[in-house]
Amino acid sequence: MALEDAAAGVEVREAEVSDAGEIHALMCELARVVGDSPPSRQAVARRLRELLEEPRAGVMVAESGGSVVGAVSYWIKPDLAHGDTVVEVPTLVVREGLRREGIGRRLMEGVRRRGTERGAALVELVTTPSNVAAREFYRSLGFVETDHIVLEFVGQLEEPPPS
């Protein structure tokens, strides 16, 4: 099936609270791919509601045949380092078995449209070095890899840093 044909029956739309269950299933798939623990259904539903209420954030889903088959979240934010408005994409996932069919591309087109509407000049995202498929996908969209090293603090924020 041609790339355009596969994605032709897919509608990209703003997520709704009622999408939480299907988004949760996608987040569990993503957790397996990147080696994280899966989030709880309640945590995904709570965060989805928060993101939908946040004016600088958004979640879009790809829907096919009445089912959510992909999701992307984004933040549109001022960025001092670039002196501009930047779109950050913390999450993009497409259902296993439907990847490489143009759905992720359609979701990222939606993010770019939202960023353009809000005056953003740059889209940033992070993927792991071992996620070769994601890196190839993002490069196919024109992203370039940088030399940034991403560090995450995995303790409790109220704990003092180790001395």
C-alpha positions in Angstrom: 0.0 0.0 0.0 1.4 3.4 -0.9 2.2 5.8 1.9 -0.5 8.3 0.9 -3.1 5.5 0.7 -2.4 4.2 4.2 -2.7 7.6 5.8 -5.6 8.7 3.6 -8.3 7.2 5.9 -6.7 8.8 9.0 -8.2 11.9 10.5 -5.9 14.0 12.7 -7.9 15.9 15.3 -7.5 17.5 18.7 -7.8 14.9 21.5 -10.7 14.8 23.8 -11.0 13.5 27.4 -13.0 10.5 26.0 -9.8 9.4 24.2 -8.0 8.7 27.4 -8.4 4.9 27.3 -7.0 4.6 23.8 -4.3 7.1 24.5 -3.3 5.1 27.6 -2.9 1.9 25.5 -0.6 3.9 23.1 1.4 5.2 26.0 1.9 1.6 27.3 3.1 0.6 23.8 5.5 3.6 23.9 6.8 2.6 27.3 7.6 -0.9 26.1 9.5 0.5 23.1 11.7 2.9 25.2 12.0 0.5 28.2 10.0 2.6 30.7 7.3 1.4 33.1 3.8 1.8 31.7 1.8 4.6 33.2 -1.5 3.9 35.0 -4.8 4.6 33.2 -5.7 7.2 35.8 -2.4 9.0 35.4 -2.8 9.3 31.7 -6.4 10.5 32.0 -5.4 13.1 34.6 -2.5 14.4 32.5 -4.6 14.4 29.3 -7.2 16.6 31.1 -4.4 18.9 32.3 -2.9 19.2 28.9 -6.3 19.9 27.2 -6.9 22.7 29.7 -3.4 24.3 29.3 -3.5 27.1 26.7 0.1 26.5 25.6 -0.2 22.7 25.3 -2.0 20.3 23.1 -2.7 16.7 22.3 -3.7 15.5 18.8 -4.8 12.0 17.9 -4.9 10.1 14.6 -8.1 8.3 14.2 -8.9 5.5 11.7 -12.0 3.4 11.6 -13.3 4.9 14.8 -10.1 4.0 16.8 -7.3 6.2 18.0 -4.1 4.8 16.2 -1.6 7.6 17.1 -1.1 10.5 19.5 1.2 13.4 19.8 1.6 16.0 22.6 3.2 19.3 22.3 4.1 22.5 24.2 4.4 25.9 22.6 6.7 27.9 24.8 9.0 31.0 24.8 12.6 30.0 24.7 15.4 32.2 26.0 18.2 30.1 24.4 16.7 30.7 20.9 15.1 34.1 21.6 12.0 32.8 20.0 8.9 30.6 20.4 9.5 26.9 20.2 7.3 23.8 19.9 8.5 21.0 22.1 7.2 17.5 21.3 7.5 15.3 24.3 5.4 12.4 23.0 4.6 10.8 19.6 3.4 7.3 19.2 1.7 5.3 16.5 0.0 1.9 17.2 2.3 -1.1 16.5 1.5 -2.6 13.2 0.5 0.8 11.7 4.0 2.4 11.9 5.7 3.5 8.7 2.4 4.2 7.0 2.4 8.0 7.2 0.4 8.4 10.4 3.3 9.9 12.4 4.0 12.2 9.6 0.4 13.4 9.6 0.6 14.0 13.4 3.8 16.0 13.0 2.2 18.0 10.2 -0.5 18.9 12.7 2.0 20.0 15.3 3.8 22.2 12.7 0.5 23.8 11.8 -0.2 24.6 15.5 3.3 25.9 15.9 3.0 28.1 12.9 -0.4 29.5 14.0 1.2 30.4 17.4 4.3 32.0 15.8 6.8 29.3 16.6 10.0 29.2 14.6 11.4 25.8 15.8 10.3 22.3 16.8 12.3 20.4 19.3 12.1 16.8 20.5 14.2 14.2 22.1 14.6 10.5 21.3 16.9 7.9 22.6 20.1 6.9 20.7 18.9 3.3 20.6 15.5 4.2 19.0 16.9 4.0 15.5 13.4 3.9 13.9 12.4 7.1 15.6 15.7 8.9 14.6 15.3 7.8 11.0 11.7 9.0 11.0 12.5 12.4 12.4 15.4 12.8 10.0 13.0 12.1 7.1 10.9 15.0 8.3 14.0 17.4 8.2 15.1 17.2 11.8 18.8 17.2 12.5 20.5 15.5 15.4 22.4 17.7 17.7 25.2 17.1 20.2 22.9 17.7 23.2 23.1 15.3 26.1 19.8 15.0 27.9 19.9 14.4 31.6 16.9 13.5 33.8 16.6 13.9 37.5 14.9 10.7 38.7 14.7 11.4 42.4 12.1 13.3 44.4 12.3 17.0 43.6 12.1 18.0 47.2 15.2 15.9 48.1 18.4 17.9 48.3 21.0 17.1 45.6 23.7 14.6 46.7 26.9 16.3 47.9 
